[in-house]
Amino acid sequence: MNGRVFVIGLGLIGGSLALCIKKAHKEAAIIGFDINREQARLAKMLGVIDEAAENIPVGAKDADLIIISAPVNDTKSIIQALSKLTLKPGVIVTDTGSTKGTIVETADSLKKEGITFIGGHPMAGSHKSGVSAAKEILFENAFYLLTPDEGAAPSKVEELKGWLSGTNAKFLTIAPQNHDYLTGIVSHFPHIIAASIVRQTEKLSATEQLIPRLAAGGFRDITRIASSSPKMWKDILLHNREVLIDLLNQWQKEMSVVKELLETGNGEEIFDYFSQAKQFRDGLPQKEKGAIPSFYDLYVDVPDYPGVVSEITGYLAQEKISITNIRILETREDINGVLVISFQTEEDRQRAEKCILSYTSFGTSNGS
Protein backbone atom coordinates (compact mmCIF):
# COMPACT_ATOMS: atom_id res chain seq x y z
CA MET A 1 0.00 0.00 0.00
CA ASN A 2 1.16 3.53 -0.67
CA GLY A 3 -0.18 6.91 0.38
CA ARG A 4 0.23 9.33 3.28
CA VAL A 5 0.02 8.27 6.91
CA PHE A 6 -0.23 10.95 9.58
CA VAL A 7 0.70 9.93 13.13
CA ILE A 8 -0.38 12.31 15.88
CA GLY A 9 1.61 11.62 19.04
CA LEU A 10 5.14 10.27 18.64
CA GLY A 11 5.64 8.34 21.85
CA LEU A 12 6.35 4.65 22.24
CA ILE A 13 3.09 3.49 20.62
CA GLY A 14 2.82 6.10 17.87
CA GLY A 15 6.49 5.78 17.00
CA SER A 16 6.36 1.98 16.92
CA LEU A 17 3.29 2.03 14.66
CA ALA A 18 5.10 4.41 12.32
CA LEU A 19 8.05 2.00 12.13
CA CYS A 20 5.75 -0.96 11.46
CA ILE A 21 4.02 0.88 8.63
CA LYS A 22 7.34 1.96 7.12
CA LYS A 23 8.53 -1.65 7.22
CA ALA A 24 5.45 -3.09 5.50
CA HIS A 25 4.68 -0.22 3.12
CA LYS A 26 7.95 1.18 1.87
CA GLU A 27 6.26 3.48 -0.65
CA ALA A 28 4.14 5.21 1.98
CA ALA A 29 5.06 8.63 3.34
CA ILE A 30 4.93 8.87 7.14
CA ILE A 31 4.16 12.31 8.52
CA GLY A 32 4.33 12.92 12.28
CA PHE A 33 3.25 15.52 14.78
CA ASP A 34 3.85 15.80 18.49
CA ILE A 35 3.02 18.65 20.84
CA ASN A 36 6.58 18.21 22.08
CA ARG A 37 8.61 19.55 19.16
CA GLU A 38 11.73 17.79 20.43
CA GLN A 39 9.98 14.43 20.14
CA ALA A 40 9.02 15.22 16.54
CA ARG A 41 12.56 16.33 15.72
CA LEU A 42 13.98 13.16 17.29
CA ALA A 43 11.46 10.99 15.42
CA LYS A 44 12.64 12.39 12.10
CA MET A 45 16.31 12.10 13.06
CA LEU A 46 15.82 8.43 14.02
CA GLY A 47 13.98 7.69 10.78
CA VAL A 48 10.71 6.90 12.54
CA ILE A 49 8.90 9.43 10.34
CA ASP A 50 9.74 10.97 6.98
CA GLU A 51 8.52 14.44 7.78
CA ALA A 52 7.41 16.43 10.84
CA ALA A 53 4.25 18.51 10.43
CA GLU A 54 4.03 22.00 11.89
CA ASN A 55 0.51 21.37 13.15
CA ILE A 56 -2.41 18.96 12.86
CA PRO A 57 -4.23 20.68 9.94
CA VAL A 58 -1.06 20.61 7.83
CA GLY A 59 -0.31 16.97 8.64
CA ALA A 60 -3.91 15.81 8.14
CA LYS A 61 -4.21 17.36 4.69
CA ASP A 62 -4.21 14.66 1.98
CA ALA A 63 -3.61 11.87 4.55
CA ASP A 64 -4.99 8.42 3.69
CA LEU A 65 -4.66 7.23 7.29
CA ILE A 66 -4.60 9.29 10.48
CA ILE A 67 -3.46 7.60 13.69
CA ILE A 68 -4.12 9.42 16.97
CA SER A 69 -1.75 8.12 19.65
CA ALA A 70 -2.49 10.39 22.57
CA PRO A 71 -4.14 10.32 26.03
CA VAL A 72 -7.91 9.80 25.96
CA ASN A 73 -8.89 13.40 26.70
CA ASP A 74 -6.44 14.72 24.11
CA THR A 75 -7.73 12.18 21.59
CA LYS A 76 -11.28 13.49 22.00
CA SER A 77 -10.10 17.06 21.39
CA ILE A 78 -8.11 15.99 18.33
CA ILE A 79 -11.12 14.13 16.89
CA GLN A 80 -13.26 17.22 17.29
CA ALA A 81 -10.58 19.33 15.59
CA LEU A 82 -10.31 16.87 12.69
CA SER A 83 -14.08 16.93 12.15
CA LYS A 84 -13.81 20.63 11.33
CA LEU A 85 -11.14 20.13 8.67
CA THR A 86 -11.53 19.24 5.01
CA LEU A 87 -9.96 15.80 4.88
CA LYS A 88 -9.18 13.57 1.92
CA PRO A 89 -12.17 11.50 0.73
CA GLY A 90 -11.83 7.91 1.95
CA VAL A 91 -9.44 8.73 4.78
CA ILE A 92 -9.50 6.43 7.82
CA VAL A 93 -9.04 7.86 11.30
CA THR A 94 -8.07 5.55 14.16
CA ASP A 95 -6.70 5.86 17.68
CA THR A 96 -4.71 3.79 20.18
CA GLY A 97 -6.56 4.58 23.42
CA SER A 98 -7.19 2.18 26.31
CA THR A 99 -10.88 3.08 26.54
CA LYS A 100 -13.30 3.25 23.66
CA GLY A 101 -16.84 4.19 24.67
CA THR A 102 -16.42 7.96 25.01
CA ILE A 103 -13.95 8.15 22.11
CA VAL A 104 -16.33 6.40 19.71
CA GLU A 105 -19.14 8.69 20.88
CA THR A 106 -16.94 11.73 20.18
CA ALA A 107 -16.13 10.28 16.74
CA ASP A 108 -19.78 10.76 15.74
CA SER A 109 -18.62 14.24 14.71
CA LEU A 110 -16.39 12.58 12.08
CA LYS A 111 -19.12 10.21 10.97
CA LYS A 112 -21.45 13.17 10.30
CA GLU A 113 -18.82 14.50 7.91
CA GLY A 114 -18.60 11.16 6.09
CA ILE A 115 -15.25 10.26 7.64
CA THR A 116 -14.55 6.69 8.75
CA PHE A 117 -13.40 6.31 12.34
CA ILE A 118 -12.29 2.90 13.62
CA GLY A 119 -11.27 2.72 17.26
CA GLY A 120 -8.04 0.85 17.92
CA HIS A 121 -6.20 -0.46 20.97
CA PRO A 122 -2.82 -2.19 20.51
CA MET A 123 -2.30 -4.16 23.73
CA ALA A 124 1.44 -3.81 24.06
CA GLY A 125 3.86 -1.70 26.01
CA SER A 126 7.35 -1.45 27.42
CA HIS A 127 9.32 -0.37 30.48
CA LYS A 128 10.50 2.57 28.38
CA SER A 129 8.63 5.50 26.89
CA GLY A 130 9.16 8.09 24.18
CA VAL A 131 9.96 7.79 20.51
CA SER A 132 13.53 6.68 21.24
CA ALA A 133 12.04 3.46 22.67
CA ALA A 134 9.93 2.77 19.55
CA LYS A 135 10.57 -0.57 17.83
CA GLU A 136 9.11 -2.62 14.99
CA ILE A 137 8.62 -5.74 17.11
CA LEU A 138 6.60 -4.09 19.91
CA PHE A 139 3.25 -5.48 18.73
CA GLU A 140 4.32 -8.91 17.49
CA ASN A 141 1.76 -11.53 18.60
CA ALA A 142 -0.01 -8.94 20.77
CA PHE A 143 -3.76 -8.48 20.57
CA TYR A 144 -4.83 -5.42 18.61
CA LEU A 145 -8.48 -4.61 19.31
CA LEU A 146 -10.51 -2.75 16.68
CA THR A 147 -13.83 -1.17 17.61
CA PRO A 148 -15.63 0.10 14.50
CA ASP A 149 -19.13 1.46 14.99
CA GLU A 150 -22.08 -0.32 13.40
CA GLY A 151 -21.99 1.90 10.33
CA ALA A 152 -18.35 1.29 9.44
CA ALA A 153 -17.86 -0.57 6.16
CA PRO A 154 -16.12 -3.96 6.57
CA SER A 155 -13.87 -3.02 3.64
CA LYS A 156 -12.55 -0.08 5.67
CA VAL A 157 -11.75 -2.35 8.61
CA GLU A 158 -9.80 -4.62 6.24
CA GLU A 159 -8.03 -1.61 4.77
CA LEU A 160 -6.92 -0.53 8.24
CA LYS A 161 -5.67 -4.05 8.97
CA GLY A 162 -3.70 -3.84 5.73
CA TRP A 163 -2.03 -0.62 6.82
CA LEU A 164 -1.20 -2.19 10.18
CA SER A 165 -0.05 -5.56 8.81
CA GLY A 166 3.57 -4.78 9.72
CA THR A 167 2.69 -4.96 13.41
CA ASN A 168 2.26 -8.76 13.12
CA ALA A 169 -0.42 -8.35 15.78
CA LYS A 170 -3.54 -10.47 16.31
CA PHE A 171 -6.54 -8.37 15.31
CA LEU A 172 -9.86 -8.77 17.13
CA THR A 173 -12.95 -6.77 16.20
CA ILE A 174 -15.36 -6.08 19.06
CA ALA A 175 -17.98 -3.50 20.07
CA PRO A 176 -16.69 -0.41 21.95
CA GLN A 177 -18.75 -1.20 25.07
CA ASN A 178 -17.51 -4.80 25.10
CA HIS A 179 -13.95 -3.52 24.77
CA ASP A 180 -14.28 -1.33 27.86
CA TYR A 181 -15.81 -4.16 29.89
CA LEU A 182 -13.14 -6.70 28.92
CA THR A 183 -10.18 -4.36 29.38
CA GLY A 184 -11.74 -3.18 32.63
CA ILE A 185 -11.59 -6.74 33.94
CA VAL A 186 -8.12 -7.76 32.77
CA SER A 187 -6.26 -4.43 32.82
CA HIS A 188 -7.91 -1.42 34.46
CA PHE A 189 -9.19 -3.23 37.56
CA PRO A 190 -5.86 -5.00 38.33
CA HIS A 191 -4.14 -1.60 38.23
CA ILE A 192 -6.54 -0.34 40.91
CA ILE A 193 -5.87 -3.39 43.09
CA ALA A 194 -2.09 -3.06 42.71
CA ALA A 195 -2.22 0.63 43.62
CA SER A 196 -4.45 -0.07 46.64
CA ILE A 197 -2.07 -2.75 47.94
CA VAL A 198 0.84 -0.31 47.69
CA ARG A 199 -1.18 2.46 49.36
CA GLN A 200 -2.12 0.21 52.28
CA THR A 201 1.47 -0.96 52.66
CA GLU A 202 2.70 2.63 52.64
CA LYS A 203 0.33 3.53 55.47
CA LEU A 204 1.40 0.51 57.53
CA SER A 205 5.06 1.35 56.98
CA ALA A 206 4.60 4.50 59.08
CA THR A 207 4.64 2.32 62.19
CA GLU A 208 6.60 -0.69 60.89
CA GLN A 209 10.03 0.46 59.78
CA LEU A 210 11.03 -2.89 58.26
CA ILE A 211 8.22 -2.93 55.68
CA PRO A 212 10.05 -1.01 52.89
CA ARG A 213 13.01 -3.39 53.21
CA LEU A 214 10.88 -6.53 53.28
CA ALA A 215 8.56 -5.37 50.48
CA ALA A 216 11.15 -6.11 47.81
CA GLY A 217 11.29 -9.14 45.52
CA GLY A 218 7.88 -10.74 45.17
CA PHE A 219 6.00 -7.73 46.54
CA ARG A 220 7.53 -5.49 43.89
CA ASP A 221 6.69 -8.08 41.22
CA ILE A 222 2.99 -8.41 42.08
CA THR A 223 2.57 -4.63 42.36
CA ARG A 224 4.71 -3.68 39.35
CA ILE A 225 1.81 -2.14 37.45
CA ALA A 226 1.28 0.37 40.27
CA SER A 227 4.28 2.22 38.82
CA SER A 228 2.34 3.16 35.68
CA SER A 229 1.65 6.79 34.76
CA PRO A 230 -0.76 8.40 37.29
CA LYS A 231 -2.03 10.85 34.68
CA MET A 232 -2.82 8.11 32.18
CA TRP A 233 -4.62 6.00 34.77
CA LYS A 234 -6.60 8.95 36.07
CA ASP A 235 -8.02 9.44 32.57
CA ILE A 236 -8.62 5.71 32.00
CA LEU A 237 -10.49 5.29 35.28
CA LEU A 238 -12.67 8.34 34.71
CA HIS A 239 -13.60 7.19 31.21
CA ASN A 240 -14.38 3.64 32.31
CA ARG A 241 -15.75 4.41 35.75
CA GLU A 242 -19.13 2.69 35.38
CA VAL A 243 -17.51 -0.64 34.53
CA LEU A 244 -14.95 -0.23 37.31
CA ILE A 245 -17.55 0.66 39.94
CA ASP A 246 -19.38 -2.56 39.07
CA LEU A 247 -16.15 -4.56 39.30
CA LEU A 248 -15.26 -2.98 42.63
CA ASN A 249 -18.67 -3.95 44.00
CA GLN A 250 -17.98 -7.53 42.91
CA TRP A 251 -14.52 -7.34 44.48
CA GLN A 252 -15.95 -6.25 47.82
CA LYS A 253 -18.20 -9.33 47.77
CA GLU A 254 -15.19 -11.51 46.95
CA MET A 255 -13.25 -10.05 49.88
CA SER A 256 -16.24 -10.68 52.14
CA VAL A 257 -16.00 -14.34 51.15
CA VAL A 258 -12.31 -14.41 52.08
CA LYS A 259 -13.00 -12.64 55.37
CA GLU A 260 -15.68 -15.20 56.21
CA LEU A 261 -13.28 -18.05 55.43
CA LEU A 262 -10.80 -16.58 57.89
CA GLU A 263 -13.43 -15.97 60.55
CA THR A 264 -14.72 -19.56 60.37
CA GLY A 265 -11.20 -20.97 60.21
CA ASN A 266 -12.22 -23.72 57.79
CA GLY A 267 -8.88 -24.96 56.47
CA GLU A 268 -10.43 -27.16 53.79
CA GLU A 269 -12.41 -24.27 52.29
CA ILE A 270 -9.36 -21.99 52.41
CA PHE A 271 -7.36 -24.68 50.59
CA ASP A 272 -10.11 -24.99 47.96
CA TYR A 273 -10.17 -21.21 47.48
CA PHE A 274 -6.46 -21.07 46.67
CA SER A 275 -6.59 -24.31 44.70
CA GLN A 276 -9.29 -23.00 42.36
CA ALA A 277 -7.35 -19.77 41.87
CA LYS A 278 -4.19 -21.72 41.09
CA GLN A 279 -5.95 -23.96 38.56
CA PHE A 280 -7.41 -21.02 36.66
CA ARG A 281 -4.18 -19.03 36.76
CA ASP A 282 -2.05 -22.00 35.67
CA GLY A 283 -4.43 -22.61 32.77
CA LEU A 284 -3.95 -19.13 31.32
CA PRO A 285 -1.96 -18.98 28.05
CA GLN A 286 1.73 -18.55 28.82
CA LYS A 287 2.90 -17.38 25.41
CA GLU A 288 0.04 -15.01 24.61
CA LYS A 289 0.45 -11.28 25.07
CA GLY A 290 -2.50 -10.02 27.11
CA ALA A 291 -3.87 -6.68 28.25
CA ILE A 292 -1.00 -6.05 30.67
CA PRO A 293 2.42 -6.08 28.98
CA SER A 294 4.48 -9.13 29.90
CA PHE A 295 7.98 -8.90 31.23
CA TYR A 296 9.97 -12.08 30.82
CA ASP A 297 12.14 -12.65 33.89
CA LEU A 298 15.16 -14.88 34.25
CA TYR A 299 16.35 -15.71 37.78
CA VAL A 300 20.09 -16.31 38.07
CA ASP A 301 21.74 -17.71 41.22
CA VAL A 302 24.92 -15.68 41.58
CA PRO A 303 27.73 -15.79 44.17
CA ASP A 304 28.43 -12.62 46.07
CA TYR A 305 31.71 -11.30 44.71
CA PRO A 306 32.65 -7.91 43.20
CA GLY A 307 31.84 -7.53 39.52
CA VAL A 308 29.47 -10.49 39.17
CA VAL A 309 26.62 -8.33 37.80
CA SER A 310 28.81 -6.61 35.22
CA GLU A 311 30.23 -10.01 34.30
CA ILE A 312 26.77 -11.35 33.42
CA THR A 313 25.64 -8.21 31.60
CA GLY A 314 28.91 -8.33 29.68
CA TYR A 315 28.15 -11.84 28.44
CA LEU A 316 24.65 -10.71 27.36
CA ALA A 317 26.07 -7.67 25.58
CA GLN A 318 28.59 -9.88 23.82
CA GLU A 319 25.68 -11.92 22.42
CA LYS A 320 23.75 -8.71 21.62
CA ILE A 321 20.85 -9.58 23.97
CA SER A 322 18.92 -6.53 25.23
CA ILE A 323 17.57 -6.37 28.77
CA THR A 324 14.79 -4.14 30.10
CA ASN A 325 15.51 -4.32 33.83
CA ILE A 326 17.90 -5.93 36.29
CA ARG A 327 17.87 -6.18 40.07
CA ILE A 328 19.29 -8.24 42.95
CA LEU A 329 16.78 -9.89 45.26
CA GLU A 330 19.23 -10.99 47.93
CA THR A 331 22.95 -11.15 48.51
CA ARG A 332 24.64 -12.14 51.76
CA GLU A 333 28.25 -13.01 52.43
CA ASP A 334 29.23 -16.56 51.44
CA ILE A 335 25.86 -17.47 49.88
CA ASN A 336 24.26 -17.09 46.50
CA GLY A 337 22.07 -14.14 45.71
CA VAL A 338 19.33 -14.02 43.09
CA LEU A 339 19.75 -11.75 40.09
CA VAL A 340 16.50 -11.04 38.27
CA ILE A 341 16.94 -9.99 34.63
CA SER A 342 13.89 -8.87 32.64
CA PHE A 343 13.52 -9.14 28.86
CA GLN A 344 10.86 -7.92 26.48
CA THR A 345 10.38 -11.20 24.63
CA GLU A 346 10.41 -14.89 25.47
CA GLU A 347 12.98 -15.40 22.71
CA ASP A 348 15.39 -12.97 24.40
CA ARG A 349 14.93 -14.74 27.72
CA GLN A 350 15.69 -18.13 26.16
CA ARG A 351 18.78 -16.76 24.41
CA ALA A 352 19.94 -15.17 27.67
CA GLU A 353 19.53 -18.40 29.62
CA LYS A 354 21.51 -20.31 27.02
CA CYS A 355 24.19 -17.61 27.07
CA ILE A 356 24.58 -17.61 30.86
CA LEU A 357 24.66 -21.39 31.08
CA SER A 358 27.35 -21.56 28.40
CA TYR A 359 29.62 -18.93 30.00
CA THR A 360 29.07 -19.70 33.70
CA SER A 361 28.10 -22.41 36.15
CA PHE A 362 25.34 -20.26 37.66
CA GLY A 363 21.91 -21.82 38.06
CA THR A 364 18.91 -20.26 36.27
CA SER A 365 15.13 -20.47 36.38
CA ASN A 366 12.25 -18.69 34.64
CA GLY A 367 9.63 -16.46 36.22
CA SER A 368 6.05 -17.52 35.52
C-alpha positions in Angstrom: 0.0 0.0 0.0 1.2 3.5 -0.7 -0.2 6.9 0.4 0.2 9.3 3.3 0.0 8.3 6.9 -0.2 10.9 9.6 0.7 9.9 13.1 -0.4 12.3 15.9 1.6 11.6 19.0 5.1 10.3 18.6 5.6 8.3 21.8 6.4 4.6 22.2 3.1 3.5 20.6 2.8 6.1 17.9 6.5 5.8 17.0 6.4 2.0 16.9 3.3 2.0 14.7 5.1 4.4 12.3 8.0 2.0 12.1 5.7 -1.0 11.5 4.0 0.9 8.6 7.3 2.0 7.1 8.5 -1.6 7.2 5.5 -3.1 5.5 4.7 -0.2 3.1 7.9 1.2 1.9 6.3 3.5 -0.7 4.1 5.2 2.0 5.1 8.6 3.3 4.9 8.9 7.1 4.2 12.3 8.5 4.3 12.9 12.3 3.2 15.5 14.8 3.9 15.8 18.5 3.0 18.7 20.8 6.6 18.2 22.1 8.6 19.6 19.2 11.7 17.8 20.4 10.0 14.4 20.1 9.0 15.2 16.5 12.6 16.3 15.7 14.0 13.2 17.3 11.5 11.0 15.4 12.6 12.4 12.1 16.3 12.1 13.1 15.8 8.4 14.0 14.0 7.7 10.8 10.7 6.9 12.5 8.9 9.4 10.3 9.7 11.0 7.0 8.5 14.4 7.8 7.4 16.4 10.8 4.2 18.5 10.4 4.0 22.0 11.9 0.5 21.4 13.1 -2.4 19.0 12.9 -4.2 20.7 9.9 -1.1 20.6 7.8 -0.3 17.0 8.6 -3.9 15.8 8.1 -4.2 17.4 4.7 -4.2 14.7 2.0 -3.6 11.9 4.5 -5.0 8.4 3.7 -4.7 7.2 7.3 -4.6 9.3 10.5 -3.5 7.6 13.7 -4.1 9.4 17.0 -1.8 8.1 19.6 -2.5 10.4 22.6 -4.1 10.3 26.0 -7.9 9.8 26.0 -8.9 13.4 26.7 -6.4 14.7 24.1 -7.7 12.2 21.6 -11.3 13.5 22.0 -10.1 17.1 21.4 -8.1 16.0 18.3 -11.1 14.1 16.9 -13.3 17.2 17.3 -10.6 19.3 15.6 -10.3 16.9 12.7 -14.1 16.9 12.2 -13.8 20.6 11.3 -11.1 20.1 8.7 -11.5 19.2 5.0 -10.0 15.8 4.9 -9.2 13.6 1.9 -12.2 11.5 0.7 -11.8 7.9 1.9 -9.4 8.7 4.8 -9.5 6.4 7.8 -9.0 7.9 11.3 -8.1 5.6 14.2 -6.7 5.9 17.7 -4.7 3.8 20.2 -6.6 4.6 23.4 -7.2 2.2 26.3 -10.9 3.1 26.5 -13.3 3.2 23.7 -16.8 4.2 24.7 -16.4 8.0 25.0 -14.0 8.1 22.1 -16.3 6.4 19.7 -19.1 8.7 20.9 -16.9 11.7 20.2 -16.1 10.3 16.7 -19.8 10.8 15.7 -18.6 14.2 14.7 -16.4 12.6 12.1 -19.1 10.2 11.0 -21.5 13.2 10.3 -18.8 14.5 7.9 -18.6 11.2 6.1 -15.2 10.3 7.6 -14.5 6.7 8.8 -13.4 6.3 12.3 -12.3 2.9 13.6 -11.3 2.7 17.3 -8.0 0.9 17.9 -6.2 -0.5 21.0 -2.8 -2.2 20.5 -2.3 -4.2 23.7 1.4 -3.8 24.1 3.9 -1.7 26.0 7.3 -1.4 27.4 9.3 -0.4 30.5 10.5 2.6 28.4 8.6 5.5 26.9 9.2 8.1 24.2 10.0 7.8 20.5 13.5 6.7 21.2 12.0 3.5 22.7 9.9 2.8 19.5 10.6 -0.6 17.8 9.1 -2.6 15.0 8.6 -5.7 17.1 6.6 -4.1 19.9 3.2 -5.5 18.7 4.3 -8.9 17.5 1.8 -11.5 18.6 0.0 -8.9 20.8 -3.8 -8.5 20.6 -4.8 -5.4 18.6 -8.5 -4.6 19.3 -10.5 -2.7 16.7 -13.8 -1.2 17.6 -15.6 0.1 14.5 -19.1 1.5 15.0 -22.1 -0.3 13.4 -22.0 1.9 10.3 -18.3 1.3 9.4 -17.9 -0.6 6.2 -16.1 -4.0 6.6 -13.9 -3.0 3.6 -12.6 -0.1 5.7 -11.7 -2.4 8.6 -9.8 -4.6 6.2 -8.0 -1.6 4.8 -6.9 -0.5 8.2 -5.7 -4.0 9.0 -3.7 -3.8 5.7 -2.0 -0.6 6.8 -1.2 -2.2 10.2 0.0 -5.6 8.8 3.6 -4.8 9.7 2.7 -5.0 13.4 2.3 -8.8 13.1 -0.4 -8.4 15.8 -3.5 -10.5 16.3 -6.5 -8.4 15.3 -9.9 -8.8 17.1 -12.9 -6.8 16.2 -15.4 -6.1 19.1 -18.0 -3.5 20.1 -16.7 -0.4 21.9 -18.7 -1.2 25.1 -17.5 -4.8 25.1 -13.9 -3.5 24.8 -14.3 -1.3 27.9 -15.8 -4.2 29.9 -13.1 -6.7 28.9 -10.2 -4.4 29.4 -11.7 -3.2 32.6 -11.6 -6.7 33.9 -8.1 -7.8 32.8 -6.3 -4.4 32.8 -7.9 -1.4 34.5 -9.2 -3.2 37.6 -5.9 -5.0 38.3 -4.1 -1.6 38.2 -6.5 -0.3 40.9 -5.9 -3.4 43.1 -2.1 -3.1 42.7 -2.2 0.6 43.6 -4.5 -0.1 46.6 -2.1 -2.8 47.9 0.8 -0.3 47.7 -1.2 2.5 49.4 -2.1 0.2 52.3 1.5 -1.0 52.7 2.7 2.6 52.6 0.3 3.5 55.5 1.4 0.5 57.5 5.1 1.4 57.0 4.6 4.5 59.1 4.6 2.3 62.2 6.6 -0.7 60.9 10.0 0.5 59.8 11.0 -2.9 58.3 8.2 -2.9 55.7 10.0 -1.0 52.9 13.0 -3.4 53.2 10.9 -6.5 53.3 8.6 -5.4 50.5 11.1 -6.1 47.8 11.3 -9.1 45.5 7.9 -10.7 45.2 6.0 -7.7 46.5 7.5 -5.5 43.9 6.7 -8.1 41.2 3.0 -8.4 42.1 2.6 -4.6 42.4 4.7 -3.7 39.4 1.8 -2.1 37.5 1.3 0.4 40.3 4.3 2.2 38.8 2.3 3.2 35.7 1.7 6.8 34.8 -0.8 8.4 37.3 -2.0 10.9 34.7 -2.8 8.1 32.2 -4.6 6.0 34.8 -6.6 8.9 36.1 -8.0 9.4 32.6 -8.6 5.7 32.0 -10.5 5.3 35.3 -12.7 8.3 34.7 -13.6 7.2 31.2 -14.4 3.6 32.3 -15.7 4.4 35.7 -19.1 2.7 35.4 -17.5 -0.6 34.5 -14.9 -0.2 37.3 -17.5 0.7 39.9 -19.4 -2.6 39.1 -16.1 -4.6 39.3 -15.3 -3.0 42.6 -18.7 -4.0 44.0 -18.0 -7.5 42.9 -14.5 -7.3 44.5 -16.0 -6.3 47.8 -18.2 -9.3 47.8 -15.2 -11.5 46.9 -13.2 -10.0 49.9 -16.2 -10.7 52.1 -16.0 -14.3 51.2 -12.3 -14.4 52.1 -13.0 -12.6 55.4 -15.7 -15.2 56.2 -13.3 -18.0 55.4 -10.8 -16.6 57.9 -13.4 -16.0 60.5 -14.7 -19.6 60.4 -11.2 -21.0 60.2 -12.2 -23.7 57.8 -8.9 -25.0 56.5 -10.4 -27.2 53.8 -12.4 -24.3 52.3 -9.4 -22.0 52.4 -7.4 -24.7 50.6 -10.1 -25.0 48.0 -10.2 -21.2 47.5 -6.5 -21.1 46.7 -6.6 -24.3 44.7 -9.3 -23.0 42.4 -7.4 -19.8 41.9 -4.2 -21.7 41.1 -6.0 -24.0 38.6 -7.4 -21.0 36.7 -4.2 -19.0 36.8 -2.1 -22.0 35.7 -4.4 -22.6 32.8 -4.0 -19.1 31.3 -2.0 -19.0 28.1 1.7 -18.5 28.8 2.9 -17.4 25.4 0.0 -15.0 24.6 0.4 -11.3 25.1 -2.5 -10.0 27.1 -3.9 -6.7 28.3 -1.0 -6.0 30.7 2.4 -6.1 29.0 4.5 -9.1 29.9 8.0 -8.9 31.2 10.0 -12.1 30.8 12.1 -12.6 33.9 15.2 -14.9 34.3 16.3 -15.7 37.8 20.1 -16.3 38.1 21.7 -17.7 41.2 24.9 -15.7 41.6 27.7 -15.8 44.2 28.4 -12.6 46.1 31.7 -11.3 44.7 32.7 -7.9 43.2 31.8 -7.5 39.5 29.5 -10.5 39.2 26.6 -8.3 37.8 28.8 -6.6 35.2 30.2 -10.0 34.3 26.8 -11.3 33.4 25.6 -8.2 31.6 28.9 -8.3 29.7 28.1 -11.8 28.4 24.7 -10.7 27.4 26.1 -7.7 25.6 28.6 -9.9 23.8 25.7 -11.9 22.4 23.7 -8.7 21.6 20.9 -9.6 24.0 18.9 -6.5 25.2 17.6 -6.4 28.8 14.8 -4.1 30.1 15.5 -4.3 33.8 17.9 -5.9 36.3 17.9 -6.2 40.1 19.3 -8.2 42.9 16.8 -9.9 45.3 19.2 -11.0 47.9 22.9 -11.2 48.5 24.6 -12.1 51.8 28.2 -13.0 52.4 29.2 -16.6 51.4 25.9 -17.5 49.9 24.3 -17.1 46.5 22.1 -14.1 45.7 19.3 -14.0 43.1 19.8 -11.7 40.1 16.5 -11.0 38.3 16.9 -10.0 34.6 13.9 -8.9 32.6 13.5 -9.1 28.9 10.9 -7.9 26.5 10.4 -11.2 24.6 10.4 -14.9 25.5 13.0 -15.4 22.7 15.4 -13.0 24.4 14.9 -14.7 27.7 15.7 -18.1 26.2 18.8 -16.8 24.4 19.9 -15.2 27.7 19.5 -18.4 29.6 21.5 -20.3 27.0 24.2 -17.6 27.1 24.6 -17.6 30.9 24.7 -21.4 31.1 27.3 -21.6 28.4 29.6 -18.9 30.0 29.1 -19.7 33.7 28.1 -22.4 36.1 25.3 -20.3 37.7 21.9 -21.8 38.1 18.9 -20.3 36.3 15.1 -20.5 36.4 12.3 -18.7 34.6 9.6 -16.5 36.2 6.0 -17.5 35.5 
